[in-house]
Amino acid sequence: MAVLSVVIPAYNEESTIYSLLQAVTSVDLLQGMDKELIVVNDASTDQTETQVKRFMHDNPDIILQLIRHETNQGKGAALHTGIRSATGDYLIIQDADLEYDPEEYNILLQPILKGQADVVYGSRFMGGKPHRILFFWHSIGNQWLTQFSNALTNLNLTDMETCYKLFKTDIIQSLELKEKRFGFEPEVTAKISRVPKIRIYEVGISYYGRTYDEGKKIHWKDGFRALYCILKYNLWAR
């Protein structure tokens, strides 16, 4: 039976991580697929790890790896660790907050299980799913970065910066990924776009965004880093 690896980078998410893990484990995947959860605690200074261990104690039958970074290295570095540790047939990235709905895993899985896709992006900017209304300039920035990335990758994505990216595991593990923080998204997009005969699909997903008071971490400086990474991994470091 096929297995989906769910890679969850976590930094100071004590208020949401337990509920997120409950949501992930409650999803019934297509074709009876099993799940493997991989939580990478990126040296949280709150009770994130305690909450994960509580979940593991309360749910001993769930397959869950808990990996800890001794120093904070960034979201990208946590993803690198989780990706290396994955043993499933497919791999999806899941933020530790509640901005994305695990019930939509099956939407992303469909093109792969039908034999149409190797990689599926979940777009917050297409389809009729619900979106929380927040941050006009964030939306403009995301769309501008996506279009600039598209111009260099020759893809026609609508949401390059989305968290929800589903890969065949052997493909994502074959990439040499370097970005340790929020440059992960443009780097992986650039490198995926150059895989020979790669089939990339996009599906509409919902989005339940957080405010900064609620724990949102990305800032305007990360947008400039994303711009630099688009140039670096498409032009300067091919």
C-alpha positions in Angstrom: 0.0 0.0 0.0 1.3 3.5 -0.9 2.3 5.9 1.9 2.1 9.7 2.0 4.9 11.4 4.0 3.7 14.6 5.7 6.7 16.8 6.5 5.8 19.4 9.2 8.5 22.1 10.0 7.6 23.6 13.4 9.0 26.6 15.2 7.1 28.0 18.3 3.7 26.6 17.3 2.6 25.3 20.7 -0.9 26.8 20.2 -1.7 24.9 17.0 0.6 21.9 16.6 -1.6 19.4 18.5 -4.8 20.4 16.6 -2.9 20.3 13.3 -1.6 16.7 14.0 -5.2 15.7 14.9 -6.4 17.2 11.6 -3.7 15.4 9.6 -4.3 12.0 11.2 -8.1 12.2 10.7 -7.9 12.5 6.9 -8.9 9.4 5.0 -6.6 9.3 1.9 -7.6 8.1 -1.5 -7.1 4.4 -2.2 -6.7 3.7 1.5 -3.2 5.2 1.5 -1.3 5.3 4.8 0.4 8.4 6.3 3.8 8.9 7.8 4.1 12.1 9.9 7.5 13.8 10.3 7.7 16.8 12.6 10.9 18.7 12.6 11.1 20.9 15.7 13.5 23.8 14.7 14.7 24.5 18.2 11.4 25.9 19.4 11.6 28.0 22.6 8.0 27.3 23.7 6.1 24.0 24.3 5.9 22.9 20.7 7.9 19.7 21.4 5.9 19.0 24.6 2.7 19.2 22.6 4.0 16.8 19.9 5.1 14.3 22.6 1.6 14.6 24.2 0.1 13.8 20.8 2.4 10.8 20.4 1.4 9.6 23.9 -2.3 10.0 23.2 -2.0 8.3 19.7 0.5 5.5 20.0 -0.7 3.8 16.8 0.2 6.9 14.6 3.4 6.7 12.7 5.2 9.9 13.7 8.9 10.8 13.7 9.9 13.7 15.9 13.2 15.2 14.9 14.8 18.1 16.8 17.3 20.7 15.6 19.5 21.8 18.5 19.7 25.4 17.1 17.2 27.3 15.0 18.1 26.9 11.4 15.0 28.1 9.5 12.0 26.6 7.7 14.0 25.5 4.7 16.5 23.6 6.9 13.7 21.9 8.7 12.2 20.9 5.4 15.6 19.5 4.2 15.7 17.3 7.4 12.2 16.1 6.9 12.6 15.4 3.2 15.7 13.3 3.9 13.9 11.3 6.6 10.8 10.5 4.5 10.2 6.9 3.4 6.7 7.3 1.8 5.9 7.0 -1.9 4.7 10.6 -2.0 5.6 13.7 0.1 3.6 16.8 1.0 4.7 19.8 3.0 2.4 20.9 5.8 3.0 24.0 7.9 2.5 23.6 11.7 -0.2 26.3 11.9 -3.7 26.0 10.7 -3.6 28.1 7.6 -3.9 25.1 5.3 -6.5 22.3 5.5 -5.3 18.7 5.5 -8.7 17.6 4.3 -7.6 18.8 0.9 -4.7 16.3 0.6 -6.9 14.3 -1.7 -7.4 17.2 -4.1 -3.6 17.3 -4.6 -3.2 13.5 -4.7 -5.8 13.0 -7.5 -3.6 14.1 -10.5 -0.7 11.9 -9.2 -2.8 8.9 -8.6 -4.4 9.2 -12.0 -0.9 9.0 -13.5 -1.0 12.6 -14.8 1.4 14.4 -12.5 4.7 14.1 -10.7 4.3 17.3 -8.7 1.2 19.1 -7.6 1.0 22.7 -6.2 -2.0 23.8 -4.2 -2.9 27.3 -5.3 -4.6 29.9 -3.0 -5.4 32.0 -6.1 -7.5 29.6 -8.2 -10.8 27.7 -7.7 -13.8 28.4 -5.5 -12.4 27.4 -2.1 -12.8 29.8 1.0 -10.0 32.3 1.7 -9.6 34.5 4.7 -9.3 38.1 3.6 -6.0 39.6 4.8 -3.0 41.6 3.7 -3.5 43.2 0.2 0.3 43.8 -0.2 1.2 40.2 0.7 -1.1 39.0 -2.0 0.3 41.4 -4.6 3.8 40.4 -3.5 3.1 36.7 -3.8 1.6 37.1 -7.3 4.4 39.3 -8.5 7.1 36.8 -7.2 5.1 34.0 -8.9 5.0 35.8 -12.2 8.7 36.7 -12.1 9.5 33.1 -11.2 7.3 31.9 -14.1 9.2 34.2 -16.6 12.4 32.4 -15.7 11.1 28.8 -15.3 8.7 29.0 -18.2 5.9 27.6 -16.0 2.4 29.2 -15.6 1.9 28.7 -11.9 -0.5 31.0 -10.0 1.0 30.4 -6.5 4.7 29.6 -6.4 4.9 30.6 -2.7 2.2 28.1 -1.5 3.0 25.8 1.3 1.1 22.9 -0.2 3.4 21.1 -2.6 3.1 17.4 -3.2 5.9 15.4 -4.8 6.8 11.9 -5.8 9.3 11.4 -3.0 12.1 10.1 -5.2 11.9 13.3 -7.2 12.1 15.8 -4.3 14.9 13.7 -2.6 16.9 13.8 -5.8 17.3 17.6 -5.6 20.2 19.3 -3.9 18.4 21.9 -1.9 20.3 24.7 -0.1 18.0 27.4 1.1 17.6 27.3 4.9 14.9 29.8 5.4 12.0 31.1 3.3 14.0 30.9 0.0 12.9 27.2 -0.2 9.9 27.9 -2.3 11.6 29.7 -5.3 14.6 27.3 -5.1 12.5 24.1 -5.2 10.4 25.6 -8.0 13.4 26.5 -10.1 15.0 23.1 -9.6 11.8 21.1 -10.1 11.2 23.0 -13.4 14.4 21.6 -14.8 13.8 18.0 -14.1 13.6 16.2 -17.5 10.0 15.5 -18.6 8.6 16.6 -15.2 4.8 16.9 -15.1 3.6 19.7 -12.8 0.0 20.3 -12.0 -1.8 22.9 -9.9 -5.1 22.7 -8.0 -7.2 25.2 -6.1 -7.1 25.0 -2.3 -8.6 27.0 0.6 -6.5 29.3 2.8 -7.1 30.3 6.5 -4.4 32.9 6.9 -3.1 34.2 10.3 -2.4 37.8 11.4 0.9 38.6 13.0 -0.8 38.7 16.4 -1.9 35.1 15.7 1.6 34.0 14.9 2.4 34.7 11.3 6.2 34.8 10.8 7.0 35.8 7.2 8.0 39.5 6.7 8.8 41.9 3.9 12.5 41.0 4.1 11.6 37.4 3.1 10.1 38.8 -0.1 13.4 40.3 -1.1 15.2 37.0 -0.3 12.6 35.2 -2.5 13.4 37.7 -5.3 17.1 37.0 -4.9 16.6 33.2 -4.9 14.5 33.4 -8.1 17.4 35.1 -9.8 20.0 32.9 -8.1 18.5 29.5 -8.9 17.2 30.3 -12.4 20.2 32.3 -13.7 23.3 32.4 -11.5 23.4 28.9 -10.0 22.0 26.6 -12.7 
